[in-house]
Amino acid sequence: MGRVLLACWGSYGDLFPSLAIAHALRARGHEPIVASCPYYAALVQAEGIAFRPMRPDVRPDDTALIARLMDASRGTEVILREMIVPALADSAADLEAAADGVDLIVSHPVTFAAPLVAERRGLPWLSSVLAPMSFFSAYDFPVLPNAPWAASLRRLGPWTGRALMALARRLTAPWTAPVRELRARWDLPPAGDPLYDGQFSPRGTLALFSSALGAPQRDWPVRTTLTGFPFFNRAIPMPGPVTAFLDAGPAPIVFTLGSSAVFSPGRFYETSAAAAQAVDKRALLLVGPKPSGVPTGLPAGVLVAEGAPHDQVFPRAAAVVHQGGVGTTGQAMRSGCPQLVVPHAHDQFDNAGRMQRLGVGRVIYASRYDTPSATAALRGLLQDGGAAARAGDVARTVAAERGAEAAVDVILATLGSARR
């Protein structure tokens, strides 16, 4: 039996892949431990998985904070410079305690302390990424939230990606300087920038997404395994009113902002309800536990609900409108539904662009999402039989992959190699 520490930080979209892998590890007789924000302790423990707190904590329902984190221009900088890096010493201390008796550590793109703790203890470690954007491939350069126009340069060839990467490295190098300083204090050898090449383990990287979302590129790290999405579907029933609504008429358009952007929705729900009416479709608005900006006096064809399991509700939708977080994107891809993606920040812009290039979705940036634009996009999407057919093809690809099990195969092989 091996004890595997899965370190992750962020929203449910960051936590759920680790929970899926934890369940797969346990099913094969191993002991998983999840280290993450203290906020998630009860949820993880309810799954029967051991939990260790890892600072900094973040509350997804802290609306003021989430509004800053969902800012397209500075959201990622706020996360790194104001949350992750200032708490580096605390994170390292928490992971040092969590690593007692552990045989292997799996890191997450922003758990900067995880590789350091693994190296200091002489433990094998694997890196993981949740979305293609983390690779910053010159051959598949991502759509950047603060410069989405730069993606148009990809047609000029990989040299543009390399130039943009060099610029990004120079601009962001000060953000992660404390990580390099901690490595020096711990007498660890220098490594690459933890935002870029330094986040990847020489033993291997788990690319925890579907091949339909991002195909392997020649400049991905060596020993990268593309696993497919590790889906974690909580054992919760569909809310009764949602089931009754779905059963009462034709498939609705489902509108959701995932688990983070939902706390800073702006006029998303008001706009969405109006656009659904304009295209003569029923609408299901998933507004979260602290709804704001939700219109009143809605007609019978619109239902407002706190939430519903995406794996159950998306397959019953005519289309899914969402923020583009990789967890929500994965569930939408698995459902076989056409998508309208309304990215707010971070990797959401790149995931949205990939849905558009796949031909299964359309994109409207959150700052431009209004009733006329949403109506036009939805009308075109619903009338596009090709988008529906391609969405079905993507769903079959996603269904054939075995994300959590494939990740565990790599983890156990790495454990076996390290023990020899």
C-alpha positions as CSV (number, residue, x, y, z in Angstrom):
1,M,0.0,0.0,0.0
2,G,1.2,3.5,-0.8
3,R,0.4,6.8,0.8
4,V,-0.1,9.5,-1.7
5,L,-0.4,13.2,-0.8
6,L,-2.5,15.2,-3.4
7,A,-1.8,18.9,-3.0
8,C,-4.2,21.3,-4.6
9,W,-5.5,24.9,-4.2
10,G,-8.3,26.9,-5.7
11,S,-11.9,26.4,-6.5
12,Y,-14.0,23.2,-6.7
13,G,-12.6,22.8,-10.2
14,D,-9.1,22.5,-8.7
15,L,-10.3,20.2,-5.8
16,F,-12.5,17.8,-7.6
17,P,-9.8,16.2,-9.8
18,S,-7.8,15.4,-6.7
19,L,-10.9,13.8,-5.1
20,A,-11.5,11.7,-8.2
21,I,-7.9,10.5,-8.1
22,A,-8.2,9.9,-4.4
23,H,-11.2,7.6,-4.9
24,A,-9.4,5.7,-7.6
25,L,-6.3,5.3,-5.4
26,R,-8.4,4.0,-2.6
27,A,-10.3,1.6,-4.9
28,R,-6.9,0.0,-5.7
29,G,-5.9,-0.4,-2.1
30,H,-3.8,2.7,-1.5
31,E,-4.2,5.6,1.0
32,P,-4.8,9.0,-0.5
33,I,-4.5,12.2,1.5
34,V,-5.8,15.5,0.1
35,A,-4.0,18.7,1.2
36,S,-6.0,21.9,0.3
37,C,-7.7,25.0,1.7
38,P,-9.1,24.5,5.2
39,Y,-12.5,25.5,3.8
40,Y,-12.8,22.1,2.1
41,A,-12.1,19.9,5.1
42,A,-15.7,18.8,5.7
43,L,-16.3,18.1,2.1
44,V,-13.2,15.9,1.7
45,Q,-13.7,14.1,5.0
46,A,-17.4,13.4,4.0
47,E,-16.0,11.4,1.1
48,G,-14.0,9.3,3.5
49,I,-10.7,10.8,2.3
50,A,-8.0,11.9,4.8
51,F,-7.6,15.7,4.7
52,R,-4.7,18.0,5.7
53,P,-5.2,21.8,5.8
54,M,-2.8,23.8,3.6
55,R,-2.8,27.6,3.7
56,P,-3.7,30.0,2.4
57,D,-7.4,29.4,2.9
58,V,-9.9,30.8,0.5
59,R,-13.6,31.0,0.8
60,P,-15.4,30.7,-2.5
61,D,-18.3,32.7,-1.0
62,D,-16.1,35.7,-0.1
63,T,-17.8,37.9,-2.8
64,A,-15.5,40.8,-2.4
65,L,-12.4,38.7,-2.9
66,I,-13.9,36.6,-5.7
67,A,-14.7,39.8,-7.6
68,R,-11.0,40.7,-7.5
69,L,-9.9,37.2,-8.5
70,M,-12.3,37.2,-11.4
71,D,-10.9,40.4,-12.9
72,A,-9.6,39.5,-16.4
73,S,-6.7,41.9,-16.3
74,R,-5.3,41.3,-12.8
75,G,-7.1,38.3,-11.3
76,T,-4.1,35.9,-11.8
77,E,-1.7,38.4,-10.4
78,V,-3.9,38.9,-7.3
79,I,-3.9,35.2,-6.7
80,L,-0.2,34.8,-6.9
81,R,1.2,38.1,-5.5
82,E,-1.4,38.6,-2.7
83,M,-2.4,35.1,-1.7
84,I,-0.1,32.2,-2.8
85,V,3.4,33.7,-2.6
86,P,2.9,35.6,0.7
87,A,1.7,32.4,2.3
88,L,4.5,30.3,0.9
89,A,6.2,29.7,4.3
90,D,2.8,28.7,5.8
91,S,2.1,26.4,2.9
92,A,5.5,24.8,3.2
93,A,5.0,24.2,7.0
94,D,1.5,22.7,6.4
95,L,2.9,20.4,3.7
96,E,5.9,19.4,5.8
97,A,3.4,18.2,8.5
98,A,1.1,16.5,5.9
99,A,4.1,14.7,4.3
100,D,4.9,12.6,7.4
101,G,4.8,9.0,6.3
102,V,3.9,9.8,2.7
103,D,5.4,7.9,-0.2
104,L,4.7,10.3,-3.1
105,I,3.4,13.9,-3.6
106,V,1.3,15.1,-6.5
107,S,1.6,18.9,-7.0
108,H,-0.8,21.4,-8.5
109,P,0.2,24.4,-10.7
110,V,0.1,26.9,-7.8
111,T,1.2,24.7,-4.9
112,F,4.7,26.1,-5.1
113,A,5.7,24.6,-1.8
114,A,5.0,21.0,-2.8
115,P,8.1,20.4,-5.0
116,L,10.3,22.0,-2.4
117,V,8.9,19.8,0.4
118,A,9.3,16.7,-1.8
119,E,12.9,17.5,-2.7
120,R,13.8,18.4,0.9
121,R,12.4,15.1,2.1
122,G,13.8,13.1,-0.8
123,L,10.3,12.0,-1.8
124,P,9.3,11.3,-5.4
125,W,6.8,13.7,-6.8
126,L,4.6,14.2,-9.9
127,S,3.3,17.4,-11.2
128,S,-0.2,17.9,-12.5
129,V,-2.0,20.5,-14.7
130,L,-5.7,20.9,-15.1
131,A,-5.9,22.7,-18.4
132,P,-3.6,23.1,-21.5
133,M,-2.9,26.7,-20.7
134,S,-0.4,25.6,-18.0
135,F,1.9,24.3,-20.6
136,F,2.3,27.6,-22.5
137,S,3.2,25.7,-25.6
138,A,4.7,27.8,-28.4
139,Y,2.9,25.4,-30.8
140,D,-0.5,25.8,-29.1
141,F,-0.2,29.1,-27.4
142,P,-3.0,29.9,-25.1
143,V,-5.6,32.7,-25.1
144,L,-4.4,35.1,-22.4
145,P,-7.1,36.8,-20.3
146,N,-5.4,40.2,-20.2
147,A,-4.4,40.0,-23.9
148,P,-6.8,37.7,-25.8
149,W,-5.8,39.5,-29.0
150,A,-2.4,37.8,-28.8
151,A,-3.9,34.4,-29.7
152,S,-4.4,35.7,-33.3
153,L,-0.6,35.7,-33.6
154,R,-0.5,31.9,-33.5
155,R,-1.0,31.8,-37.2
156,L,2.4,33.3,-37.7
157,G,4.1,30.2,-36.2
158,P,5.7,29.1,-33.0
159,W,8.2,31.9,-32.9
160,T,5.4,34.2,-31.8
161,G,4.6,32.0,-28.9
162,R,8.2,31.9,-27.8
163,A,8.5,35.7,-28.0
164,L,5.3,36.1,-25.9
165,M,6.6,33.5,-23.4
166,A,9.8,35.4,-23.0
167,L,8.0,38.6,-22.4
168,A,5.7,36.9,-19.8
169,R,8.6,35.4,-18.0
170,R,10.3,38.8,-17.6
171,L,7.0,40.5,-16.4
172,T,6.2,37.8,-13.9
173,A,9.6,36.8,-12.6
174,P,9.3,39.2,-9.5
175,W,6.1,37.5,-8.6
176,T,7.8,34.2,-7.7
177,A,11.1,35.5,-6.4
178,P,10.3,34.3,-2.8
179,V,10.0,30.7,-4.1
180,R,13.6,30.9,-5.4
181,E,14.7,32.4,-2.1
182,L,13.1,29.6,-0.1
183,R,14.9,27.0,-2.3
184,A,18.2,28.7,-1.5
185,R,17.5,28.8,2.2
186,W,16.7,25.1,2.2
187,D,19.9,24.4,0.2
188,L,18.0,23.0,-2.7
189,P,19.5,23.3,-6.2
190,P,18.1,26.0,-8.5
191,A,15.1,25.1,-10.6
192,G,13.1,26.8,-13.3
193,D,10.5,29.4,-12.7
194,P,7.7,27.7,-10.8
195,L,5.1,29.4,-13.0
196,Y,6.7,27.8,-16.1
197,D,9.2,25.0,-16.5
198,G,9.9,24.9,-12.8
199,Q,6.5,23.5,-12.0
200,F,7.1,20.2,-13.8
201,S,8.6,17.2,-12.2
202,P,11.4,15.3,-13.9
203,R,9.5,12.1,-13.0
204,G,6.4,13.0,-14.9
205,T,3.4,15.3,-15.3
206,L,-0.2,14.4,-15.3
207,A,-2.2,16.4,-17.9
208,L,-5.6,16.0,-16.3
209,F,-7.8,16.9,-19.2
210,S,-9.2,15.4,-22.4
211,S,-7.3,14.9,-25.6
212,A,-10.2,16.8,-27.2
213,L,-9.4,19.9,-25.2
214,G,-5.7,19.9,-25.9
215,A,-3.5,17.5,-28.0
216,P,0.1,16.8,-26.9
217,Q,2.7,19.2,-28.3
218,R,6.4,18.7,-29.0
219,D,7.4,21.3,-26.3
220,W,5.3,19.7,-23.5
221,P,7.5,18.5,-20.6
222,V,9.1,15.0,-21.0
223,R,7.1,12.2,-19.4
224,T,3.8,14.0,-19.7
225,T,0.7,11.7,-19.6
226,L,-2.6,13.0,-21.1
227,T,-5.0,11.1,-18.8
228,G,-8.5,12.5,-19.7
229,F,-10.7,14.4,-17.2
230,P,-10.7,12.8,-13.7
231,F,-14.4,13.4,-13.1
232,F,-15.6,13.6,-9.5
233,N,-19.4,13.5,-9.3
234,R,-20.7,14.1,-5.8
235,A,-23.4,11.6,-4.7
236,I,-26.1,14.2,-4.4
237,P,-29.6,13.9,-5.9
238,M,-31.0,16.3,-8.4
239,P,-33.2,18.9,-6.6
240,G,-36.8,18.1,-6.9
241,P,-37.9,21.4,-8.5
242,V,-35.1,21.0,-11.1
243,T,-36.3,17.5,-12.0
244,A,-39.9,18.6,-12.2
245,F,-38.9,21.5,-14.5
246,L,-36.8,19.3,-16.8
247,D,-39.6,16.8,-17.0
248,A,-42.3,19.4,-17.7
249,G,-41.2,20.6,-21.2
250,P,-38.5,20.7,-23.9
251,A,-34.8,20.8,-23.0
252,P,-33.9,24.2,-21.6
253,I,-30.7,26.2,-21.9
254,V,-28.7,25.8,-18.7
255,F,-26.9,28.9,-17.5
256,T,-24.1,28.5,-14.8
257,L,-21.0,30.3,-13.6
258,G,-19.4,27.4,-11.9
259,S,-18.2,27.7,-8.3
260,S,-16.2,31.0,-8.4
261,A,-17.5,33.4,-10.9
262,V,-21.0,32.7,-9.6
263,F,-20.2,34.9,-6.6
264,S,-19.5,37.9,-8.9
265,P,-22.1,37.5,-11.7
266,G,-22.8,41.1,-12.6
267,R,-25.8,41.1,-14.9
268,F,-25.2,37.6,-16.3
269,Y,-28.5,36.1,-15.1
270,E,-30.6,39.0,-16.1
271,T,-29.1,39.0,-19.5
272,S,-29.4,35.2,-19.8
273,A,-33.1,35.1,-18.9
274,A,-33.8,37.8,-21.5
275,A,-31.7,36.0,-24.2
276,A,-33.5,32.7,-23.5
277,Q,-36.9,34.3,-24.0
278,A,-35.7,36.0,-27.2
279,V,-34.8,32.6,-28.7
280,D,-38.0,31.1,-27.4
281,K,-36.3,28.6,-25.1
282,R,-36.9,27.6,-21.5
283,A,-34.0,28.5,-19.1
284,L,-32.5,27.0,-16.0
285,L,-30.4,29.5,-14.1
286,L,-28.0,28.0,-11.6
287,V,-27.3,31.0,-9.3
288,G,-25.3,29.6,-6.4
289,P,-25.8,29.8,-2.6
290,K,-25.6,33.6,-2.5
291,P,-27.4,34.7,-5.5
292,S,-27.1,38.3,-6.8
293,G,-28.3,40.0,-9.9
294,V,-31.1,37.5,-10.4
295,P,-34.2,39.0,-12.0
296,T,-37.6,38.8,-10.4
297,G,-41.0,38.2,-11.9
298,L,-39.7,35.5,-14.3
299,P,-42.1,33.6,-16.6
300,A,-43.0,29.9,-16.1
301,G,-40.4,28.9,-18.6
302,V,-37.5,30.1,-16.5
303,L,-36.4,28.3,-13.3
304,V,-33.9,29.7,-10.7
305,A,-32.1,27.1,-8.7
306,E,-29.1,27.3,-6.3
307,G,-27.4,24.5,-8.1
308,A,-27.8,21.0,-9.7
309,P,-25.2,18.3,-10.4
310,H,-23.7,19.2,-13.8
311,D,-23.2,15.5,-14.7
312,Q,-27.0,15.0,-14.4
313,V,-28.4,18.3,-15.7
314,F,-26.1,19.1,-18.7
315,P,-27.1,16.0,-20.7
316,R,-30.7,17.2,-20.5
317,A,-29.9,20.7,-21.8
318,A,-30.4,22.2,-25.3
319,A,-27.2,24.1,-24.8
320,V,-25.0,25.1,-21.8
321,V,-23.9,28.6,-21.1
322,H,-21.0,28.7,-18.7
323,Q,-17.8,30.6,-17.6
324,G,-15.2,28.3,-19.1
325,G,-13.6,26.9,-15.9
326,V,-12.0,23.6,-16.8
327,G,-14.2,21.6,-14.5
328,T,-17.4,23.0,-16.0
329,T,-16.0,22.8,-19.5
330,G,-15.2,19.1,-19.0
331,Q,-18.7,18.3,-17.8
332,A,-20.1,20.3,-20.8
333,M,-17.9,18.4,-23.2
334,R,-19.0,15.1,-21.7
335,S,-22.7,16.0,-22.0
336,G,-22.6,16.3,-25.8
337,C,-24.3,19.8,-25.7
338,P,-23.3,22.8,-27.7
339,Q,-21.8,25.5,-25.5
340,L,-21.8,29.3,-25.2
341,V,-18.7,30.2,-23.1
342,V,-18.6,33.5,-21.2
343,P,-15.0,33.6,-19.8
344,H,-14.2,35.9,-16.9
345,A,-10.5,35.3,-16.0
346,H,-7.6,32.8,-15.8
347,D,-7.7,29.8,-18.1
348,Q,-11.3,30.4,-18.9
349,F,-10.4,32.4,-22.0
350,D,-8.2,29.7,-23.4
351,N,-10.7,26.9,-22.6
352,A,-13.4,29.0,-24.4
353,G,-11.2,29.5,-27.4
354,R,-10.7,25.7,-27.6
355,M,-14.4,25.1,-27.6
356,Q,-14.8,27.5,-30.4
357,R,-12.0,25.9,-32.5
358,L,-13.5,22.5,-31.9
359,G,-16.7,23.8,-33.4
360,V,-18.8,22.9,-30.4
361,G,-19.3,26.4,-29.0
362,R,-19.2,30.1,-29.3
363,V,-17.5,32.8,-27.1
364,I,-18.6,36.1,-25.7
365,Y,-16.3,37.7,-23.2
366,A,-18.0,38.6,-19.9
367,S,-17.4,42.3,-20.5
368,R,-19.4,42.1,-23.7
369,Y,-22.1,39.7,-22.6
370,D,-25.4,41.6,-23.2
371,T,-28.9,40.6,-24.4
372,P,-28.3,41.3,-28.1
373,S,-25.0,39.5,-28.2
374,A,-26.2,36.5,-26.2
375,T,-29.4,36.2,-28.2
376,A,-27.5,36.3,-31.5
377,A,-24.9,33.7,-30.3
378,L,-27.6,31.4,-28.9
379,R,-29.7,31.6,-32.0
380,G,-26.8,30.7,-34.2
381,L,-25.7,27.9,-31.9
382,L,-29.1,26.3,-31.6
383,Q,-29.5,26.4,-35.4
384,D,-26.1,24.9,-36.1
385,G,-26.6,21.2,-36.6
386,G,-22.9,20.8,-37.2
387,A,-22.1,22.1,-33.7
388,A,-24.5,19.5,-32.2
389,A,-22.9,16.7,-34.2
390,R,-19.4,17.8,-33.3
391,A,-20.4,18.0,-29.6
392,G,-21.6,14.4,-29.8
393,D,-18.2,13.3,-31.2
394,V,-16.4,15.2,-28.4
395,A,-18.6,13.5,-25.8
396,R,-17.7,10.1,-27.2
397,T,-14.0,10.9,-27.0
398,V,-14.3,12.2,-23.4
399,A,-16.4,9.1,-22.4
400,A,-13.8,6.7,-23.7
401,E,-11.0,8.2,-21.6
402,R,-10.4,7.0,-18.0
403,G,-8.9,10.1,-16.4
404,A,-8.7,9.1,-12.7
405,E,-7.6,5.5,-13.4
406,A,-5.0,6.7,-16.0
407,A,-3.6,9.1,-13.4
408,V,-3.4,6.4,-10.8
409,D,-1.6,4.1,-13.3
410,V,1.2,6.8,-13.6
411,I,1.2,7.4,-9.8
412,L,1.6,3.7,-9.0
413,A,4.3,3.2,-11.7
414,T,6.2,6.1,-10.3
415,L,5.9,4.7,-6.8
416,G,7.2,1.3,-8.0
417,S,10.1,2.9,-9.8
418,A,11.1,5.0,-6.8
419,R,11.1,1.9,-4.5
420,R,13.3,-0.2,-6.7
